Amino acid sequence: MFLLKLIAKILLLPVILILGILRLLVHIGINLSSIVLGGLMLIVFGCIVFTIIQHTWNSMAILIAMEVFLVLITASAGVIEGLLEMASDSLGGFMRS
């Protein structure tokens, strides 16, 4: 049993290294893109307020769809980061056992 665990740990080492690199890249990407997406979301929200004042409802619907899309991009990046973290932690726990 010990020998099988040792072989599995040796085979999982490259996977853990790749997961660590992916976690780092996703984390850096989220931090860098949050500045751009945050500014873009603020601009789109300002345009939504302007279209409400001007009573242009068709434009407002398009802008709301854009805002929802930007929020979904941000949320999905967070979900991907969380999944990578959970996978890395679970494999790390196996390596420490």
Biopython code that builds the backbone (N, CA, C, O; Angstrom):
import numpy as np
from Bio.PDB.StructureBuilder import StructureBuilder

atoms = [
    (1, "MET", "N", (0.821, -1.194, 0.000)),
    (1, "MET", "CA", (0.000, 0.000, 0.000)),
    (1, "MET", "C", (0.867, 1.262, 0.000)),
    (1, "MET", "O", (0.574, 2.235, -0.694)),
    (2, "PHE", "N", (1.939, 1.222, 0.793)),
    (2, "PHE", "CA", (2.843, 2.366, 0.855)),
    (2, "PHE", "C", (3.490, 2.621, -0.505)),
    (2, "PHE", "O", (3.670, 3.769, -0.910)),
    (3, "LEU", "N", (3.830, 1.561, -1.191)),
    (3, "LEU", "CA", (4.474, 1.698, -2.499)),
    (3, "LEU", "C", (3.523, 2.313, -3.528)),
    (3, "LEU", "O", (3.942, 3.127, -4.351)),
    (4, "LEU", "N", (2.235, 1.921, -3.484)),
    (4, "LEU", "CA", (1.250, 2.502, -4.402)),
    (4, "LEU", "C", (1.044, 3.989, -4.138)),
    (4, "LEU", "O", (0.927, 4.776, -5.076)),
    (5, "LYS", "N", (1.000, 4.376, -2.863)),
    (5, "LYS", "CA", (0.854, 5.790, -2.524)),
    (5, "LYS", "C", (2.075, 6.581, -2.984)),
    (5, "LYS", "O", (1.948, 7.704, -3.472)),
    (6, "LEU", "N", (3.244, 5.996, -2.829)),
    (6, "LEU", "CA", (4.459, 6.672, -3.245)),
    (6, "LEU", "C", (4.486, 6.886, -4.758)),
    (6, "LEU", "O", (4.872, 7.956, -5.228)),
    (7, "ILE", "N", (4.083, 5.885, -5.509)),
    (7, "ILE", "CA", (4.023, 6.011, -6.968)),
    (7, "ILE", "C", (2.998, 7.070, -7.370)),
    (7, "ILE", "O", (3.250, 7.878, -8.263)),
    (8, "ALA", "N", (1.843, 7.062, -6.708)),
    (8, "ALA", "CA", (0.809, 8.055, -7.010)),
    (8, "ALA", "C", (1.296, 9.465, -6.697)),
    (8, "ALA", "O", (1.021, 10.400, -7.449)),
    (9, "LYS", "N", (2.017, 9.620, -5.590)),
    (9, "LYS", "CA", (2.535, 10.944, -5.224)),
    (9, "LYS", "C", (3.566, 11.429, -6.242)),
    (9, "LYS", "O", (3.595, 12.611, -6.587)),
    (10, "ILE", "N", (4.397, 10.531, -6.713)),
    (10, "ILE", "CA", (5.402, 10.907, -7.707)),
    (10, "ILE", "C", (4.726, 11.305, -9.021)),
    (10, "ILE", "O", (5.148, 12.256, -9.679)),
    (11, "LEU", "N", (3.676, 10.572, -9.399)),
    (11, "LEU", "CA", (2.974, 10.885, -10.647)),
    (11, "LEU", "C", (2.149, 12.161, -10.546)),
    (11, "LEU", "O", (1.926, 12.831, -11.555)),
    (12, "LEU", "N", (1.690, 12.508, -9.343)),
    (12, "LEU", "CA", (0.869, 13.711, -9.175)),
    (12, "LEU", "C", (1.693, 14.983, -9.001)),
    (12, "LEU", "O", (1.140, 16.082, -9.049)),
    (13, "LEU", "N", (2.982, 14.858, -8.803)),
    (13, "LEU", "CA", (3.816, 16.043, -8.601)),
    (13, "LEU", "C", (3.771, 17.013, -9.784)),
    (13, "LEU", "O", (3.624, 18.214, -9.556)),
    (14, "PRO", "N", (3.890, 16.553, -11.045)),
    (14, "PRO", "CA", (3.776, 17.513, -12.159)),
    (14, "PRO", "C", (2.382, 18.153, -12.253)),
    (14, "PRO", "O", (2.252, 19.313, -12.643)),
    (15, "VAL", "N", (1.356, 17.395, -11.897)),
    (15, "VAL", "CA", (-0.004, 17.944, -11.926)),
    (15, "VAL", "C", (-0.140, 19.069, -10.907)),
    (15, "VAL", "O", (-0.755, 20.097, -11.191)),
    (16, "ILE", "N", (0.429, 18.877, -9.729)),
    (16, "ILE", "CA", (0.367, 19.912, -8.690)),
    (16, "ILE", "C", (1.153, 21.148, -9.131)),
    (16, "ILE", "O", (0.725, 22.276, -8.885)),
    (17, "LEU", "N", (2.278, 20.945, -9.770)),
    (17, "LEU", "CA", (3.057, 22.086, -10.262)),
    (17, "LEU", "C", (2.292, 22.856, -11.337)),
    (17, "LEU", "O", (2.296, 24.087, -11.335)),
    (18, "ILE", "N", (1.641, 22.151, -12.247)),
    (18, "ILE", "CA", (0.847, 22.810, -13.289)),
    (18, "ILE", "C", (-0.338, 23.553, -12.675)),
    (18, "ILE", "O", (-0.659, 24.665, -13.093)),
    (19, "LEU", "N", (-0.990, 22.938, -11.682)),
    (19, "LEU", "CA", (-2.100, 23.620, -11.010)),
    (19, "LEU", "C", (-1.624, 24.876, -10.293)),
    (19, "LEU", "O", (-2.318, 25.892, -10.293)),
    (20, "GLY", "N", (-0.455, 24.812, -9.687)),
    (20, "GLY", "CA", (0.094, 25.992, -9.014)),
    (20, "GLY", "C", (0.375, 27.120, -9.991)),
    (20, "GLY", "O", (0.088, 28.282, -9.705)),
    (21, "ILE", "N", (0.937, 26.779, -11.144)),
    (21, "ILE", "CA", (1.205, 27.792, -12.162)),
    (21, "ILE", "C", (-0.100, 28.378, -12.693)),
    (21, "ILE", "O", (-0.204, 29.589, -12.888)),
    (22, "LEU", "N", (-1.103, 27.514, -12.928)),
    (22, "LEU", "CA", (-2.408, 28.008, -13.403)),
    (22, "LEU", "C", (-3.058, 28.918, -12.369)),
    (22, "LEU", "O", (-3.627, 29.952, -12.718)),
    (23, "ARG", "N", (-2.975, 28.534, -11.094)),
    (23, "ARG", "CA", (-3.539, 29.379, -10.032)),
    (23, "ARG", "C", (-2.884, 30.752, -10.032)),
    (23, "ARG", "O", (-3.561, 31.773, -9.909)),
    (24, "LEU", "N", (-1.571, 30.769, -10.169)),
    (24, "LEU", "CA", (-0.854, 32.036, -10.172)),
    (24, "LEU", "C", (-1.247, 32.888, -11.379)),
    (24, "LEU", "O", (-1.479, 34.089, -11.241)),
    (25, "LEU", "N", (-1.323, 32.273, -12.557)),
    (25, "LEU", "CA", (-1.694, 33.024, -13.757)),
    (25, "LEU", "C", (-3.119, 33.560, -13.677)),
    (25, "LEU", "O", (-3.379, 34.701, -14.059)),
    (26, "VAL", "N", (-4.046, 32.734, -13.178)),
    (26, "VAL", "CA", (-5.436, 33.185, -13.055)),
    (26, "VAL", "C", (-5.539, 34.308, -12.028)),
    (26, "VAL", "O", (-6.267, 35.279, -12.236)),
    (27, "HIS", "N", (-4.815, 34.178, -10.930)),
    (27, "HIS", "CA", (-4.856, 35.224, -9.896)),
    (27, "HIS", "C", (-4.306, 36.547, -10.433)),
    (27, "HIS", "O", (-4.887, 37.605, -10.194)),
    (28, "ILE", "N", (-3.194, 36.485, -11.154)),
    (28, "ILE", "CA", (-2.634, 37.700, -11.752)),
    (28, "ILE", "C", (-3.592, 38.274, -12.798)),
    (28, "ILE", "O", (-3.786, 39.487, -12.875)),
    (29, "GLY", "N", (-4.183, 37.397, -13.594)),
    (29, "GLY", "CA", (-5.137, 37.858, -14.609)),
    (29, "GLY", "C", (-6.357, 38.518, -14.002)),
    (29, "GLY", "O", (-6.842, 39.525, -14.518)),
    (30, "ILE", "N", (-6.855, 37.965, -12.917)),
    (30, "ILE", "CA", (-8.022, 38.560, -12.255)),
    (30, "ILE", "C", (-7.663, 39.924, -11.687)),
    (30, "ILE", "O", (-8.434, 40.874, -11.822)),
    (31, "ASN", "N", (-6.504, 40.029, -11.055)),
    (31, "ASN", "CA", (-6.117, 41.315, -10.477)),
    (31, "ASN", "C", (-5.903, 42.383, -11.540)),
    (31, "ASN", "O", (-6.292, 43.536, -11.354)),
    (32, "LEU", "N", (-5.287, 42.004, -12.649)),
    (32, "LEU", "CA", (-5.057, 42.995, -13.705)),
    (32, "LEU", "C", (-6.342, 43.368, -14.437)),
    (32, "LEU", "O", (-6.568, 44.538, -14.748)),
    (33, "SER", "N", (-7.179, 42.374, -14.711)),
    (33, "SER", "CA", (-8.392, 42.672, -15.466)),
    (33, "SER", "C", (-9.459, 43.336, -14.608)),
    (33, "SER", "O", (-10.379, 43.956, -15.141)),
    (34, "SER", "N", (-9.351, 43.219, -13.289)),
    (34, "SER", "CA", (-10.366, 43.859, -12.451)),
    (34, "SER", "C", (-10.310, 45.378, -12.579)),
    (34, "SER", "O", (-11.333, 46.050, -12.454)),
    (35, "ILE", "N", (-9.136, 45.914, -12.825)),
    (35, "ILE", "CA", (-9.007, 47.360, -13.015)),
    (35, "ILE", "C", (-9.732, 47.773, -14.296)),
    (35, "ILE", "O", (-10.495, 48.739, -14.301)),
    (36, "VAL", "N", (-9.489, 47.043, -15.367)),
    (36, "VAL", "CA", (-10.096, 47.371, -16.654)),
    (36, "VAL", "C", (-11.601, 47.119, -16.616)),
    (36, "VAL", "O", (-12.387, 47.976, -17.019)),
    (37, "LEU", "N", (-12.000, 45.939, -16.129)),
    (37, "LEU", "CA", (-13.428, 45.617, -16.106)),
    (37, "LEU", "C", (-14.189, 46.510, -15.134)),
    (37, "LEU", "O", (-15.336, 46.873, -15.395)),
    (38, "GLY", "N", (-13.564, 46.865, -14.021)),
    (38, "GLY", "CA", (-14.227, 47.765, -13.071)),
    (38, "GLY", "C", (-14.496, 49.125, -13.681)),
    (38, "GLY", "O", (-15.581, 49.683, -13.517)),
    (39, "GLY", "N", (-13.512, 49.660, -14.383)),
    (39, "GLY", "CA", (-13.715, 50.944, -15.057)),
    (39, "GLY", "C", (-14.773, 50.861, -16.145)),
    (39, "GLY", "O", (-15.605, 51.757, -16.288)),
    (40, "LEU", "N", (-14.732, 49.778, -16.908)),
    (40, "LEU", "CA", (-15.729, 49.594, -17.967)),
    (40, "LEU", "C", (-17.131, 49.443, -17.391)),
    (40, "LEU", "O", (-18.096, 49.978, -17.937)),
    (41, "MET", "N", (-17.236, 48.712, -16.288)),
    (41, "MET", "CA", (-18.556, 48.559, -15.653)),
    (41, "MET", "C", (-19.077, 49.889, -15.135)),
    (41, "MET", "O", (-20.276, 50.159, -15.207)),
    (42, "LEU", "N", (-18.188, 50.715, -14.616)),
    (42, "LEU", "CA", (-18.594, 52.037, -14.137)),
    (42, "LEU", "C", (-19.084, 52.910, -15.287)),
    (42, "LEU", "O", (-20.078, 53.623, -15.149)),
    (43, "ILE", "N", (-18.393, 52.855, -16.410)),
    (43, "ILE", "CA", (-18.814, 53.636, -17.580)),
    (43, "ILE", "C", (-20.165, 53.153, -18.091)),
    (43, "ILE", "O", (-21.041, 53.961, -18.398)),
    (44, "VAL", "N", (-20.336, 51.832, -18.182)),
    (44, "VAL", "CA", (-21.612, 51.285, -18.665)),
    (44, "VAL", "C", (-22.737, 51.656, -17.703)),
    (44, "VAL", "O", (-23.842, 51.979, -18.141)),
    (45, "PHE", "N", (-22.468, 51.613, -16.388)),
    (45, "PHE", "CA", (-23.501, 51.994, -15.430)),
    (45, "PHE", "C", (-23.878, 53.466, -15.584)),
    (45, "PHE", "O", (-25.051, 53.822, -15.480)),
    (46, "GLY", "N", (-22.893, 54.312, -15.830)),
    (46, "GLY", "CA", (-23.192, 55.726, -16.080)),
    (46, "GLY", "C", (-24.033, 55.901, -17.334)),
    (46, "GLY", "O", (-24.925, 56.749, -17.375)),
    (47, "CYS", "N", (-23.751, 55.099, -18.359)),
    (47, "CYS", "CA", (-24.563, 55.167, -19.578)),
    (47, "CYS", "C", (-25.984, 54.680, -19.324)),
    (47, "CYS", "O", (-26.932, 55.202, -19.909)),
    (48, "ILE", "N", (-26.138, 53.681, -18.454)),
    (48, "ILE", "CA", (-27.487, 53.201, -18.111)),
    (48, "ILE", "C", (-28.279, 54.312, -17.436)),
    (48, "ILE", "O", (-29.446, 54.534, -17.759)),
    (49, "VAL", "N", (-27.642, 55.009, -16.498)),
    (49, "VAL", "CA", (-28.323, 56.121, -15.830)),
    (49, "VAL", "C", (-28.695, 57.197, -16.848)),
    (49, "VAL", "O", (-29.792, 57.751, -16.788)),
    (50, "PHE", "N", (-27.800, 57.493, -17.772)),
    (50, "PHE", "CA", (-28.086, 58.499, -18.798)),
    (50, "PHE", "C", (-29.257, 58.077, -19.685)),
    (50, "PHE", "O", (-30.106, 58.901, -20.024)),
    (51, "THR", "N", (-29.305, 56.778, -20.069)),
    (51, "THR", "CA", (-30.418, 56.337, -20.918)),
    (51, "THR", "C", (-31.741, 56.342, -20.166)),
    (51, "THR", "O", (-32.797, 56.535, -20.769)),
    (52, "ILE", "N", (-31.694, 56.133, -18.863)),
    (52, "ILE", "CA", (-32.931, 56.234, -18.068)),
    (52, "ILE", "C", (-33.416, 57.684, -18.062)),
    (52, "ILE", "O", (-34.613, 57.941, -18.195)),
    (53, "ILE", "N", (-32.495, 58.621, -17.909)),
    (53, "ILE", "CA", (-32.873, 60.033, -17.907)),
    (53, "ILE", "C", (-33.427, 60.445, -19.269)),
    (53, "ILE", "O", (-34.372, 61.230, -19.342)),
    (54, "GLN", "N", (-32.843, 59.919, -20.351)),
    (54, "GLN", "CA", (-33.262, 60.272, -21.706)),
    (54, "GLN", "C", (-34.460, 59.449, -22.200)),
    (54, "GLN", "O", (-34.991, 59.723, -23.276)),
    (55, "HIS", "N", (-34.883, 58.460, -21.435)),
    (55, "HIS", "CA", (-36.006, 57.584, -21.784)),
    (55, "HIS", "C", (-35.779, 56.818, -23.084)),
    (55, "HIS", "O", (-36.705, 56.648, -23.877)),
    (56, "THR", "N", (-34.558, 56.362, -23.301)),
    (56, "THR", "CA", (-34.262, 55.508, -24.454)),
    (56, "THR", "C", (-34.141, 54.070, -23.948)),
    (56, "THR", "O", (-33.056, 53.596, -23.612)),
    (57, "TRP", "N", (-35.285, 53.399, -23.907)),
    (57, "TRP", "CA", (-35.375, 52.097, -23.242)),
    (57, "TRP", "C", (-34.666, 50.989, -24.021)),
    (57, "TRP", "O", (-34.140, 50.059, -23.411)),
    (58, "ASN", "N", (-34.638, 51.064, -25.338)),
    (58, "ASN", "CA", (-33.945, 50.029, -26.112)),
    (58, "ASN", "C", (-32.446, 50.065, -25.833)),
    (58, "ASN", "O", (-31.817, 49.021, -25.655)),
    (59, "SER", "N", (-31.891, 51.237, -25.796)),
    (59, "SER", "CA", (-30.469, 51.371, -25.485)),
    (59, "SER", "C", (-30.177, 50.912, -24.061)),
    (59, "SER", "O", (-29.136, 50.311, -23.793)),
    (60, "MET", "N", (-31.103, 51.200, -23.156)),
    (60, "MET", "CA", (-30.915, 50.787, -21.778)),
    (60, "MET", "C", (-30.884, 49.265, -21.670)),
    (60, "MET", "O", (-30.090, 48.720, -20.903)),
    (61, "ALA", "N", (-31.727, 48.577, -22.420)),
    (61, "ALA", "CA", (-31.743, 47.119, -22.375)),
    (61, "ALA", "C", (-30.419, 46.540, -22.877)),
    (61, "ALA", "O", (-29.908, 45.567, -22.323)),
    (62, "ILE", "N", (-29.876, 47.143, -23.922)),
    (62, "ILE", "CA", (-28.582, 46.681, -24.444)),
    (62, "ILE", "C", (-27.481, 46.923, -23.419)),
    (62, "ILE", "O", (-26.623, 46.064, -23.213)),
    (63, "LEU", "N", (-27.499, 48.077, -22.782)),
    (63, "LEU", "CA", (-26.473, 48.384, -21.791)),
    (63, "LEU", "C", (-26.593, 47.488, -20.556)),
    (63, "LEU", "O", (-25.580, 47.103, -19.972)),
    (64, "ILE", "N", (-27.804, 47.158, -20.162)),
    (64, "ILE", "CA", (-27.985, 46.240, -19.027)),
    (64, "ILE", "C", (-27.455, 44.859, -19.381)),
    (64, "ILE", "O", (-26.852, 44.190, -18.541)),
    (65, "ALA", "N", (-27.674, 44.427, -20.616)),
    (65, "ALA", "CA", (-27.128, 43.136, -21.047)),
    (65, "ALA", "C", (-25.600, 43.172, -21.018)),
    (65, "ALA", "O", (-24.963, 42.192, -20.633)),
    (66, "MET", "N", (-25.018, 44.288, -21.419)),
    (66, "MET", "CA", (-23.560, 44.422, -21.358)),
    (66, "MET", "C", (-23.063, 44.367, -19.921)),
    (66, "MET", "O", (-22.051, 43.727, -19.633)),
    (67, "GLU", "N", (-23.764, 45.028, -19.031)),
    (67, "GLU", "CA", (-23.375, 45.043, -17.618)),
    (67, "GLU", "C", (-23.464, 43.644, -17.015)),
    (67, "GLU", "O", (-22.580, 43.231, -16.265)),
    (68, "VAL", "N", (-24.525, 42.922, -17.341)),
    (68, "VAL", "CA", (-24.675, 41.550, -16.847)),
    (68, "VAL", "C", (-23.555, 40.671, -17.387)),
    (68, "VAL", "O", (-23.015, 39.838, -16.659)),
    (69, "PHE", "N", (-23.203, 40.849, -18.646)),
    (69, "PHE", "CA", (-22.116, 40.081, -19.249)),
    (69, "PHE", "C", (-20.792, 40.360, -18.548)),
    (69, "PHE", "O", (-20.025, 39.430, -18.299)),
    (70, "LEU", "N", (-20.510, 41.608, -18.226)),
    (70, "LEU", "CA", (-19.278, 41.953, -17.516)),
    (70, "LEU", "C", (-19.253, 41.358, -16.113)),
    (70, "LEU", "O", (-18.209, 40.897, -15.652)),
    (71, "VAL", "N", (-20.388, 41.367, -15.438)),
    (71, "VAL", "CA", (-20.465, 40.764, -14.102)),
    (71, "VAL", "C", (-20.250, 39.255, -14.196)),
    (71, "VAL", "O", (-19.577, 38.672, -13.347)),
    (72, "LEU", "N", (-20.816, 38.621, -15.219)),
    (72, "LEU", "CA", (-20.636, 37.178, -15.395)),
    (72, "LEU", "C", (-19.179, 36.835, -15.695)),
    (72, "LEU", "O", (-18.684, 35.810, -15.226)),
    (73, "ILE", "N", (-18.494, 37.658, -16.453)),
    (73, "ILE", "CA", (-17.076, 37.417, -16.716)),
    (73, "ILE", "C", (-16.285, 37.454, -15.407)),
    (73, "ILE", "O", (-15.451, 36.585, -15.153)),
    (74, "THR", "N", (-16.551, 38.453, -14.593)),
    (74, "THR", "CA", (-15.841, 38.586, -13.329)),
    (74, "THR", "C", (-16.157, 37.422, -12.390)),
    (74, "THR", "O", (-15.262, 36.877, -11.744)),
    (75, "ALA", "N", (-17.434, 37.048, -12.321)),
    (75, "ALA", "CA", (-17.820, 35.949, -11.431)),
    (75, "ALA", "C", (-17.251, 34.616, -11.904)),
    (75, "ALA", "O", (-16.824, 33.800, -11.088)),
    (76, "SER", "N", (-17.243, 34.394, -13.209)),
    (76, "SER", "CA", (-16.719, 33.118, -13.703)),
    (76, "SER", "C", (-15.215, 33.018, -13.486)),
    (76, "SER", "O", (-14.703, 31.926, -13.241)),
    (77, "ALA", "N", (-14.503, 34.125, -13.570)),
    (77, "ALA", "CA", (-13.068, 34.102, -13.270)),
    (77, "ALA", "C", (-12.839, 33.752, -11.804)),
    (77, "ALA", "O", (-11.909, 33.015, -11.477)),
    (78, "GLY", "N", (-13.677, 34.273, -10.930)),
    (78, "GLY", "CA", (-13.577, 33.922, -9.508)),
    (78, "GLY", "C", (-13.892, 32.462, -9.250)),
    (78, "GLY", "O", (-13.247, 31.826, -8.417)),
    (79, "VAL", "N", (-14.875, 31.924, -9.956)),
    (79, "VAL", "CA", (-15.225, 30.512, -9.810)),
    (79, "VAL", "C", (-14.079, 29.625, -10.293)),
    (79, "VAL", "O", (-13.753, 28.622, -9.657)),
    (80, "ILE", "N", (-13.474, 29.995, -11.411)),
    (80, "ILE", "CA", (-12.341, 29.222, -11.930)),
    (80, "ILE", "C", (-11.184, 29.251, -10.935)),
    (80, "ILE", "O", (-10.544, 28.227, -10.693)),
    (81, "GLU", "N", (-10.918, 30.408, -10.366)),
    (81, "GLU", "CA", (-9.855, 30.499, -9.370)),
    (81, "GLU", "C", (-10.172, 29.642, -8.149)),
    (81, "GLU", "O", (-9.284, 28.983, -7.609)),
    (82, "GLY", "N", (-11.418, 29.644, -7.715)),
    (82, "GLY", "CA", (-11.814, 28.818, -6.575)),
    (82, "GLY", "C", (-11.689, 27.331, -6.856)),
    (82, "GLY", "O", (-11.248, 26.570, -5.995)),
    (83, "LEU", "N", (-12.079, 26.912, -8.063)),
    (83, "LEU", "CA", (-11.959, 25.501, -8.425)),
    (83, "LEU", "C", (-10.500, 25.061, -8.490)),
    (83, "LEU", "O", (-10.161, 23.968, -8.035)),
    (84, "LEU", "N", (-9.643, 25.898, -9.047)),
    (84, "LEU", "CA", (-8.222, 25.572, -9.086)),
    (84, "LEU", "C", (-7.637, 25.488, -7.685)),
    (84, "LEU", "O", (-6.800, 24.629, -7.408)),
    (85, "GLU", "N", (-8.075, 26.374, -6.803)),
    (85, "GLU", "CA", (-7.588, 26.357, -5.429)),
    (85, "GLU", "C", (-8.041, 25.099, -4.696)),
    (85, "GLU", "O", (-7.260, 24.481, -3.973)),
    (86, "MET", "N", (-9.315, 24.720, -4.885)),
    (86, "MET", "CA", (-9.814, 23.501, -4.238)),
    (86, "MET", "C", (-9.076, 22.267, -4.739)),
    (86, "MET", "O", (-8.718, 21.393, -3.949)),
    (87, "ALA", "N", (-8.844, 22.189, -6.054)),
    (87, "ALA", "CA", (-8.139, 21.035, -6.617)),
    (87, "ALA", "C", (-6.704, 20.985, -6.104)),
    (87, "ALA", "O", (-6.199, 19.915, -5.766)),
    (88, "SER", "N", (-6.056, 22.127, -6.047)),
    (88, "SER", "CA", (-4.682, 22.176, -5.571)),
    (88, "SER", "C", (-4.594, 21.809, -4.095)),
    (88, "SER", "O", (-3.681, 21.090, -3.689)),
    (89, "ASP", "N", (-5.530, 22.294, -3.291)),
    (89, "ASP", "CA", (-5.534, 21.969, -1.863)),
    (89, "ASP", "C", (-5.805, 20.489, -1.623)),
    (89, "ASP", "O", (-5.192, 19.876, -0.750)),
    (90, "SER", "N", (-6.719, 19.918, -2.395)),
    (90, "SER", "CA", (-7.030, 18.516, -2.191)),
    (90, "SER", "C", (-5.874, 17.621, -2.607)),
    (90, "SER", "O", (-5.589, 16.626, -1.942)),
    (91, "LEU", "N", (-5.199, 17.971, -3.715)),
    (91, "LEU", "CA", (-4.023, 17.200, -4.107)),
    (91, "LEU", "C", (-2.870, 17.420, -3.132)),
    (91, "LEU", "O", (-2.107, 16.494, -2.857)),
    (92, "GLY", "N", (-2.739, 18.626, -2.613)),
    (92, "GLY", "CA", (-1.712, 18.896, -1.607)),
    (92, "GLY", "C", (-1.949, 18.103, -0.345)),
    (92, "GLY", "O", (-1.001, 17.618, 0.274)),
    (93, "GLY", "N", (-3.227, 17.962, 0.053)),
    (93, "GLY", "CA", (-3.560, 17.133, 1.213)),
    (93, "GLY", "C", (-3.197, 15.680, 1.000)),
    (93, "GLY", "O", (-2.736, 15.005, 1.920)),
    (94, "PHE", "N", (-3.407, 15.198, -0.220)),
    (94, "PHE", "CA", (-3.022, 13.810, -0.527)),
    (94, "PHE", "C", (-1.512, 13.642, -0.478)),
    (94, "PHE", "O", (-1.002, 12.623, -0.013)),
    (95, "MET", "N", (-0.803, 14.656, -0.965)),
    (95, "MET", "CA", (0.663, 14.563, -0.945)),
    (95, "MET", "C", (1.219, 14.573, 0.475)),
    (95, "MET", "O", (2.249, 13.954, 0.740)),
    (96, "ARG", "N", (0.553, 15.262, 1.382)),
    (96, "ARG", "CA", (1.030, 15.321, 2.773)),
    (96, "ARG", "C", (0.639, 14.084, 3.571)),
    (96, "ARG", "O", (1.188, 13.853, 4.649)),
    (97, "SER", "N", (-0.300, 13.282, 3.064)),
    (97, "SER", "CA", (-0.744, 12.120, 3.840)),
    (97, "SER", "C", (0.235, 10.978, 3.751)),
    (97, "SER", "O", (0.011, 9.925, 4.347)),
]
sb = StructureBuilder()
sb.init_structure("model")
sb.init_model(0)
sb.init_chain("A")
sb.init_seg("    ")
for serial, (resi, resn, name, xyz) in enumerate(atoms, 1):
    if name == "N":
        sb.init_residue(resn, " ", resi, " ")
    sb.init_atom(name, np.array(xyz, "f"), 0.0, 1.0, " ", f" {name:<3s}", serial, name[0])
structure = sb.get_structure()
